[in-house]
Amino acid sequence: MTPYNELKNSIKQFCLDAGADLVGFAPVERWDEANEVPVQFRPQSLWEPARTVIVMGVGMPLPIVETTPSILHKETYTTSNGVLDAMAFNLVRYLVRSGNAAYFFTRDGYSSLRLLRYKPTAAFSHKMAAKYAGLGTVGLSNCLVTPEFGPRVRFVSVFISEPLEPDPVIEKDVCIKCGACAKCCPVDAIILSEDKLKSHFHMLSCLERHIELVNEKTYPCGICTKVCPVGKDRLVYKQKGIMKKYLDEKEALAALPDDPRYRSWNHVRKYGSWTKSDRANAVKTNQESGGNDRGD
């Protein structure tokens, strides 16, 4: 085994021991070969010594994603972000202690959603890094879809100055083109082509939906990740008839808000966060009592 393979194996084991569910390695040349990402957003433009990008992923538990929008989903998302940043930070420290220069990007890379209206991208795409590291392919939802978790997975990336053995990219599309993400999107941000094999992602619509959910303390949306049928994680939960439940949800709850099929999800959504009706009722009650609480 070459020293580079030994280093790769030790890095992968470190990541798994730290809690990563997925780990992949991408040579920086893949960004140039694919030519999908503008030059200034490629690893070596951001840090010239970079030779390999290590991508770590953590899965989002399916039953929690199903409650979205909810405080439970929001807090789990926040927890996953903290876990990813800690793993990347500690991996960089481990590599530097071992004599290997390294650098990492935090999982999101932007300070607020409102900022994305004016600067609609981050300095580095973990989604594309995960694709080039062989962890999945970009689906109709514009999310990275993995065999293990579908799109219910979050990523972080670490650059290292050593050329490590790359993992093969996934050639066959992991997305099965079912269109469930487009059908269930609450703001129609995913527009399918006539043959339903491609999509146009309307980022502004998606962004405005997320800003709305920030005000309700239930960001992010995650409906497209919830309804995607791909992922080995679904085998663990042994769900029956779940796709019909997803596809019927919007109309079913509009017709019958207390529909028993959605009782558990609605219960989680009801508590711990502000809905529009909660905020309006709080303001009305406060005004009637002569207070000045605005429902914040």
C-alpha positions in Angstrom: 0.0 0.0 0.0 1.4 3.4 -1.0 1.8 6.2 1.6 -1.0 8.1 -0.1 -3.4 5.1 0.2 -2.4 4.7 3.9 -3.2 8.4 4.4 -6.5 8.1 2.6 -7.5 5.1 4.7 -6.5 6.9 7.9 -8.5 9.9 6.9 -11.6 7.9 6.1 -11.4 6.0 9.4 -11.1 9.3 11.2 -14.2 10.7 9.5 -16.2 7.6 10.2 -15.1 7.5 13.9 -16.1 11.2 14.1 -19.6 10.4 13.0 -19.7 10.8 9.2 -22.2 8.6 7.4 -20.6 9.2 4.0 -17.0 10.0 3.0 -15.7 10.6 -0.5 -12.5 11.8 -2.1 -12.3 14.0 -5.3 -9.2 15.2 -7.1 -9.3 18.9 -7.9 -8.9 18.1 -11.6 -12.5 16.9 -11.7 -13.8 20.5 -11.5 -11.7 21.4 -14.6 -12.7 18.3 -16.5 -16.4 18.7 -15.8 -16.3 22.5 -16.4 -19.7 22.9 -14.6 -18.5 25.2 -11.9 -17.1 28.7 -12.7 -13.3 28.9 -12.3 -13.4 31.2 -9.2 -15.5 28.7 -7.3 -13.1 25.7 -7.9 -10.9 24.4 -5.1 -7.5 25.6 -6.4 -8.9 29.1 -7.0 -9.9 29.2 -3.4 -6.8 27.6 -2.0 -4.0 26.9 -4.5 -2.3 24.0 -2.6 -5.5 21.9 -2.8 -5.0 18.6 -4.5 -7.9 16.6 -3.1 -11.3 17.5 -1.6 -12.6 15.2 1.2 -16.4 15.3 1.5 -18.2 14.2 4.6 -22.0 13.7 4.8 -24.4 13.1 7.7 -27.9 11.8 7.1 -31.1 13.5 8.3 -33.4 11.0 10.0 -36.4 10.4 7.7 -39.2 10.6 10.3 -37.9 14.0 11.4 -37.7 15.3 7.9 -41.3 14.2 7.4 -42.5 16.6 10.0 -41.3 19.7 8.1 -42.0 22.5 8.5 -41.5 22.1 12.2 -39.2 23.2 15.1 -38.1 19.5 15.3 -36.8 19.5 11.7 -35.3 23.0 12.2 -33.3 22.0 15.3 -32.2 18.7 13.7 -31.0 20.7 10.7 -29.1 23.1 13.0 -27.6 20.1 14.9 -26.4 18.5 11.6 -24.7 21.8 10.7 -22.8 21.9 14.0 -21.8 18.3 13.7 -20.5 18.8 10.1 -18.5 21.9 11.1 -17.0 20.2 14.1 -16.0 17.2 12.0 -14.4 19.3 9.3 -12.6 21.5 11.9 -11.3 18.5 13.8 -10.2 16.7 10.6 -8.2 19.8 9.6 -6.5 19.8 13.0 -5.8 16.1 12.7 -4.2 16.5 9.3 -2.1 19.5 10.3 -0.8 17.5 13.4 0.1 14.8 10.9 2.1 17.2 8.8 -0.5 17.7 6.0 -1.7 21.2 5.0 -5.5 21.4 5.0 -8.4 23.9 4.7 -12.2 23.6 5.0 -15.4 25.4 4.2 -18.3 25.5 6.7 -21.5 23.6 5.5 -23.5 26.6 4.2 -21.2 29.5 3.6 -23.6 32.4 3.7 -24.7 34.5 6.7 -28.4 34.9 5.9 -31.1 33.9 3.4 -31.9 37.5 2.7 -28.3 38.0 1.6 -28.8 35.3 -1.1 -31.2 37.6 -2.8 -28.3 39.8 -3.7 -25.5 37.2 -3.7 -27.3 34.1 -4.8 -24.5 31.6 -4.1 -21.9 30.6 -1.6 -18.1 30.7 -2.2 -17.9 26.9 -2.6 -20.5 24.2 -3.5 -20.5 21.1 -1.2 -23.2 19.6 -3.5 -20.8 19.6 -6.5 -17.9 18.4 -4.3 -20.0 15.5 -3.2 -20.9 14.7 -6.8 -17.2 14.7 -7.8 -16.3 12.6 -4.8 -18.7 9.9 -6.0 -21.4 10.3 -3.3 -24.3 10.9 -5.6 -25.8 12.8 -8.6 -27.8 16.0 -8.9 -31.5 15.3 -9.1 -34.5 17.1 -10.5 -34.9 18.8 -7.2 -31.4 20.4 -7.6 -30.3 18.5 -4.6 -27.5 15.9 -4.4 -29.3 12.5 -4.4 -27.4 9.7 -2.7 -28.0 5.9 -2.8 -27.9 5.8 1.0 -30.2 8.7 2.0 -31.6 10.1 -1.2 -31.3 13.9 -0.7 -31.7 13.7 3.1 -28.0 14.3 3.8 -25.9 17.3 4.6 -22.3 17.8 3.4 -19.0 19.6 4.4 -15.7 19.7 2.5 -12.1 19.7 3.5 -9.2 20.5 1.1 -5.9 18.7 1.5 -2.6 19.5 -0.2 -1.9 15.8 -0.9 -3.1 14.0 -4.1 -5.0 11.1 -2.7 -6.6 8.1 -4.6 -9.9 9.4 -5.9 -13.3 7.6 -5.5 -15.1 6.8 -8.7 -18.0 9.2 -9.7 -21.4 7.7 -10.0 -22.2 7.4 -13.7 -25.8 6.3 -13.6 -28.3 8.9 -12.4 -29.4 8.2 -8.8 -32.5 10.4 -9.3 -35.3 8.2 -10.8 -37.1 11.1 -12.4 -40.4 10.4 -10.6 -41.2 14.1 -10.3 -42.4 13.8 -6.7 -40.3 16.8 -5.7 -41.9 19.0 -8.3 -45.4 17.8 -7.5 -45.1 18.4 -3.8 -43.1 21.7 -3.9 -45.2 24.2 -2.1 -44.1 27.1 -4.3 -43.6 25.3 -7.6 -39.9 26.0 -7.7 -39.1 22.9 -9.6 -40.3 23.1 -13.2 -40.1 19.8 -15.2 -39.3 19.6 -18.9 -42.0 18.1 -21.1 -40.3 14.7 -21.0 -39.8 15.0 -17.2 -36.2 14.1 -17.5 -34.8 17.5 -16.8 -35.9 20.4 -14.6 -35.5 24.1 -14.1 -35.0 25.2 -10.5 -36.5 28.6 -9.7 -34.1 29.6 -6.9 -35.9 32.9 -6.0 -39.2 31.1 -5.3 -37.5 28.5 -3.1 -35.6 31.3 -1.3 -38.7 33.4 -0.5 -40.3 30.2 0.9 -37.4 29.7 3.2 -37.4 33.3 4.3 -41.0 32.9 5.2 -40.2 29.9 7.3 -37.3 31.7 9.0 -40.0 34.1 10.4 -42.0 31.1 11.6 -38.8 29.5 13.2 -39.3 26.4 11.0 -36.6 26.9 8.3 -35.6 25.0 6.2 -38.5 23.7 4.0 -37.1 20.4 2.9 -40.3 19.1 1.2 -38.3 17.9 -1.8 -35.9 15.9 0.4 -38.9 14.5 2.4 -40.8 13.1 -0.6 -37.9 11.7 -2.6 -38.4 7.9 -2.7 -34.7 7.2 -3.2 -32.5 6.0 -0.4 -31.6 2.9 1.6 -32.8 4.7 4.7 -36.4 4.1 3.6 -35.8 0.3 4.0 -35.0 0.8 7.7 -38.4 2.4 8.4 -40.4 -0.1 6.3 -43.1 2.5 5.3 -46.1 1.3 3.3 -48.1 3.7 1.0 -46.0 6.6 2.0 -45.7 8.1 -1.5 -49.5 8.4 -1.7 -49.5 10.0 1.7 -46.9 12.6 0.5 -48.7 13.3 -2.7 -52.1 13.7 -1.0 -51.0 15.8 1.9 -51.5 19.3 0.6 -55.1 18.7 -0.7 -56.0 16.4 2.2 -55.1 19.0 4.9 -56.8 21.8 3.0 -60.0 19.8 3.0 -59.6 18.4 6.5 -57.0 20.0 8.7 -57.3 17.3 11.3 -57.0 14.4 8.8 -56.0 11.5 11.0 -53.3 10.3 8.5 -51.3 13.4 9.3 -52.1 13.6 13.0 -48.5 13.0 14.3 -46.9 15.4 11.8 -49.4 18.1 12.6 -48.9 17.6 16.3 -45.1 18.2 15.9 -45.8 21.2 13.7 -48.3 22.8 16.1 -45.9 23.2 19.0 -42.7 25.1 19.5 -42.9 27.5 16.6 -45.0 30.3 15.1 -47.4 29.7 12.3 -49.1 32.6 10.6 -52.4 31.9 12.4 -50.5 31.6 15.7 -48.9 35.0 15.2 -52.2 36.6 14.1 -54.1 35.1 17.1 -51.3 36.3 19.5 -51.5 39.8 18.1 -55.3 39.9 18.3 -55.3 38.5 21.9 -52.7 41.0 23.0 -54.5 43.9 21.4 -57.7 42.9 23.1 -55.9 42.8 26.4 -54.3 46.2 25.9 -50.7 44.8 25.7 -48.0 45.5 23.1 -46.8 42.0 22.4 -46.5 41.7 18.6 -46.2 37.9 18.6 -42.5 37.8 18.1 
